[in-house]
Amino acid sequence: MLAPLALVLALPAWPGLAAYLLCVGQTGWLLRQVETFHWLTALLYPTPLVFYFVVFTRSVWRAKRGRPVEWKGRQIRAD
């Protein structure tokens, strides 16, 4: 997740872009070892990662406030 963040925050864009492309290459190579994924999957890998972080953060925030967290139709209390 740091490479896309570096891409956004880098003042000269090329170091962030280089780091992101290296991570895309590594992610693409790893995905090919597991299954045959489309190359866009590697290019856009931060999208599902951000979704995961949002869901996880929301669940932690709700649990800290004493509210139940719902997962697949079940309510979970995290005391």
VOBA-1610 file (N, C-alpha, C; in pm, whole numbers, padded with zeros to 5 digits, always signed):
BEGIN
Met+00083-00120+00000Met+00000+00000+00000Met+00087+00125+00000Leu+00213+00112+00034Leu+00299+00230+00038Leu+00336+00283-00100Ala+00346+00196-00199Ala+00383+00243-00333Ala+00277+00335-00393Pro+00146+00302-00386Pro+00047+00397-00437Pro+00045+00526-00357Leu+00071+00517-00227Leu+00077+00637-00145Leu+00196+00722-00187Ala+00309+00659-00216Ala+00426+00733-00263Ala+00398+00799-00397Leu+00320+00733-00480Leu+00284+00791-00610Leu+00204+00918-00593Val+00114+00918-00495Val+00029+01035-00471Val+00107+01147-00404Leu+00194+01112-00309Leu+00261+01212-00229Leu+00396+01261-00283Ala+00450+01192-00382Ala+00583+01229-00433Ala+00577+01364-00504Leu+00670+01451-00467Leu+00675+01581-00534Leu+00726+01568-00677Pro+00846+01513-00698Pro+00872+01475-00836Pro+00801+01340-00858Ala+00719+01332-00959Ala+00632+01215-00976Ala+00707+01087-01014Trp+00822+01099-01076Trp+00887+00978-01128Trp+00930+00878-01022Pro+00979+00918-00901Pro+01014+00813-00803Pro+00890+00736-00755Gly+00781+00807-00733Gly+00659+00739-00691Gly+00605+00649-00801Leu+00612+00695-00925Leu+00567+00614-01038Leu+00654+00490-01055Ala+00785+00508-01037Ala+00876+00394-01047Ala+00847+00291-00939Ala+00824+00336-00816Ala+00793+00244-00707Ala+00661+00172-00733Tyr+00563+00245-00781Tyr+00434+00184-00811Tyr+00445+00080-00921Leu+00517+00113-01028Leu+00532+00018-01139Leu+00610-00106-01097Leu+00709-00089-01010Leu+00780-00205-00958Leu+00687-00296-00877Cys+00602-00235-00797Cys+00505-00313-00719Cys+00402-00379-00810Val+00361-00310-00915Val+00268-00369-01012Val+00333-00490-01078Gly+00460-00477-01114Gly+00531-00589-01175Gly+00542-00708-01081Gln+00577-00681-00958Gln+00588-00789-00860Gln+00451-00853-00833Thr+00349-00771-00820Thr+00213-00823-00797Thr+00168-00906-00917Gly+00195-00857-01036Gly+00160-00932-01157Gly+00231-01066-01162Trp+00358-01069-01128Trp+00433-01194-01128Trp+00377-01291-01024Leu+00348-01240-00905Leu+00291-01326-00801Leu+00153-01378-00839Leu+00070-01295-00900Leu-00062-01338-00943Leu-00053-01446-01050Arg+00045-01437-01136Arg+00063-01539-01239Arg+00104-01674-01179Gln+00174-01671-01066Gln+00213-01795-01000Gln+00092-01866-00939Val-00007-01789-00898Val-00125-01844-00832Val-00230-01887-00934Glu-00259-01801-01028Glu-00367-01824-01125Glu-00342-01732-01243Thr-00421-01744-01347Thr-00408-01654-01461Thr-00503-01536-01442Phe-00448-01426-01396Phe-00524-01304-01376Phe-00497-01209-01492His-00589-01120-01516His-00572-01017-01618His-00467-00917-01569Trp-00396-00852-01660Trp-00292-00758-01621Trp-00348-00637-01548Leu-00477-00605-01571Leu-00539-00492-01500Leu-00552-00521-01350Thr-00561-00647-01315Thr-00568-00684-01174Thr-00443-00637-01102Ala-00329-00656-01160Ala-00204-00611-01099Ala-00194-00459-01101Leu-00239-00398-01210Leu-00229-00252-01222Leu-00319-00180-01121Leu-00435-00237-01094Leu-00532-00172-01006Leu-00539-00238-00868Tyr-00432-00306-00827Tyr-00435-00378-00700Tyr-00466-00290-00579Pro-00440-00161-00577Pro-00476-00082-00458Pro-00626-00069-00436Thr-00707-00086-00541Thr-00852-00069-00526Thr-00912-00166-00426Pro-00894-00298-00440Pro-00950-00387-00338Pro-00882-00372-00203Leu-00756-00330-00204Leu-00685-00308-00078Leu-00746-00193-00001Val-00780-00084-00069Val-00845+00030-00004Val-00983-00011+00048Phe-01056-00089-00031Phe-01187-00138+00013Phe-01173-00219+00142Tyr-01074-00308+00147Tyr-01050-00387+00267Tyr-01021-00297+00387Phe-00933-00198+00369Phe-00899-00108+00479Phe-01021-00030+00528Val-01107+00012+00437Val-01228+00085+00476Val-01321-00005+00558Val-01345-00126+00512Val-01433-00219+00584Val-01374-00253+00721Phe-01245-00280+00725Phe-01179-00315+00851Phe-01183-00198+00950Thr-01152-00078+00903Thr-01153+00040+00990Thr-01294+00069+01041Arg-01393+00055+00956Arg-01532+00077+00999Arg-01572-00024+01107Ser-01532-00149+01090Ser-01566-00251+01188Ser-01498-00224+01322Val-01373-00186+01318Val-01301-00155+01442Val-01364-00034+01510Trp-01398+00068+01433Trp-01459+00189+01487Trp-01592+00157+01554Arg-01675+00075+01488Arg-01804+00036+01546Arg-01785-00046+01673Ala-01690-00136+01672Ala-01665-00220+01790Ala-01616-00137+01908Lys-01533-00039+01881Lys-01481+00048+01989Lys-01592+00131+02052Arg-01696+00160+01976Arg-01808+00240+02028Arg-01915+00151+02091Gly-01890+00019+02099Gly-01983-00072+02163Gly-02097-00118+02074Arg-02088-00090+01948Arg-02193-00131+01854Arg-02157-00268+01796Pro-02259-00348+01766Pro-02230-00477+01703Pro-02186-00458+01557Val-02101-00546+01514Val-02054-00545+01376Val-02128-00656+01303Glu-02183-00625+01186Glu-02257-00724+01111Glu-02168-00782+01001Trp-02167-00915+00993Trp-02089-00983+00891Trp-02171-01098+00837Lys-02202-01093+00710Lys-02281-01195+00643Lys-02412-01223+00715Gly-02479-01117+00758Gly-02608-01130+00822Gly-02602-01165+00969Arg-02485-01180+01025Arg-02469-01213+01166Arg-02414-01091+01240Gln-02462-01071+01360Gln-02410-00962+01442Gln-02302-01017+01534Ile-02191-00948+01538Ile-02076-00990+01618Ile-02046-00879+01718Arg-02037-00915+01844Arg-01995-00819+01945Arg-01848-00841+01974Ala-01771-00738+01962Ala-01628-00746+01988Ala-01599-00673+02119Asp-01605-00745+02226Asp-01582-00684+02360Asp-01437-00693+02399
//
